[in-house]
Amino acid sequence: LHESFVFDKSKDNVIVIRNQLGSGIILQHHCRCNINNEDRGIRKLEFNGNYTINFKDSGDKRTTWNCVLSYGPKMEYFFDVEVYRAARTNRERQLREWAARTDGIYTRRNSNKPFGP
């Protein structure tokens, strides 16, 4: 499965969470940002579903986003992932894609390249 991501005209950074766990397996995710204690709440993704967060780096302090990704009958398989951490200076149009699979969580920063560990 190869999907390319294209930025719109904004200068937002983008985080994409992908459920590649398998047919019928739900991925639950809970994403939070340290800026203004932003909390996206607990959400669920169907297989092959995507969840996107668009944001700008904070000028005052280093922006970080963390997401707890979980699955299983009782959501017993979980991992708290730092899905984005800003550099010392503000950046624009940064892409962070995360794919949850039964054998692990994979990431990439370039949608033209395959997911890697």
C-alpha positions in Angstrom: 0.0 0.0 0.0 1.6 3.3 -1.1 -0.1 6.6 -0.4 1.5 9.9 -1.1 0.8 12.9 1.1 0.6 16.3 -0.3 0.6 19.5 1.8 -2.0 22.0 1.2 -1.0 25.7 0.9 -0.8 26.2 4.6 2.5 25.9 6.4 1.1 23.5 9.0 3.0 20.5 10.3 1.1 17.2 9.9 0.9 14.0 12.0 -0.9 11.1 10.4 -1.9 8.0 12.4 -2.7 4.9 10.2 -4.4 1.7 11.2 -2.7 -1.2 9.3 -3.5 -3.8 12.0 -5.7 -6.0 9.8 -9.3 -6.4 8.8 -11.7 -6.0 11.7 -9.1 -4.7 14.2 -9.8 -1.3 15.7 -6.9 1.0 16.6 -7.7 3.3 19.6 -5.6 6.4 19.9 -5.4 9.3 22.4 -3.2 12.2 21.3 -2.1 15.1 23.4 0.1 18.2 22.9 2.1 20.0 25.6 1.0 23.4 24.2 -2.1 24.6 26.0 -2.6 21.1 27.3 -4.4 20.2 24.0 -6.1 16.8 24.3 -7.7 15.3 21.2 -9.6 12.7 23.3 -9.9 8.9 22.8 -10.7 8.0 19.2 -11.0 4.8 17.3 -9.9 4.0 13.8 -11.2 1.2 11.6 -8.7 -0.9 9.6 -7.1 1.3 6.8 -8.4 4.4 8.5 -6.3 7.5 9.0 -6.4 10.3 11.6 -4.7 13.6 10.8 -3.5 16.4 13.1 -2.6 19.7 11.6 -0.7 22.2 13.8 2.0 24.9 14.0 5.0 24.8 16.2 4.7 27.1 19.2 7.0 30.1 19.2 7.4 30.1 23.0 8.3 26.5 23.9 9.2 23.2 22.1 6.1 21.6 20.7 5.6 17.9 21.5 2.8 15.5 20.6 2.3 12.1 22.3 -0.2 9.5 21.3 -1.2 6.3 23.1 -1.9 3.7 20.5 -3.8 0.6 21.6 -5.7 -2.4 20.3 -6.9 -5.8 21.3 -10.2 -7.1 22.9 -9.5 -5.1 26.0 -7.1 -2.6 24.4 -4.3 -4.5 26.2 -1.7 -3.9 23.6 -0.6 -0.3 23.8 2.4 2.0 23.4 2.8 5.7 24.3 4.6 7.3 21.3 6.2 10.7 21.0 4.9 11.3 17.5 6.3 14.7 17.1 9.0 16.8 18.8 9.9 20.2 17.5 13.4 21.4 16.9 14.9 24.3 18.7 13.5 26.6 16.0 10.1 26.5 14.5 9.6 24.4 11.5 6.9 24.3 8.8 5.4 21.5 6.7 7.0 18.7 8.8 5.4 15.3 8.2 5.3 12.5 10.7 3.3 9.4 9.7 2.8 6.5 12.0 1.4 3.1 11.0 0.2 0.6 13.7 0.7 -3.1 12.6 0.4 -6.2 14.6 4.2 -6.6 14.5 5.0 -3.1 15.6 4.7 0.6 15.1 6.4 2.1 12.0 7.2 5.7 11.1 8.3 7.8 8.2 8.9 11.5 7.5 8.6 11.2 3.7 5.4 9.8 2.2 7.4 8.7 -0.9 9.4 6.2 1.1 8.2 3.0 2.8 7.5 2.8 6.5 10.5 1.7 8.5 11.1 0.7 12.1 
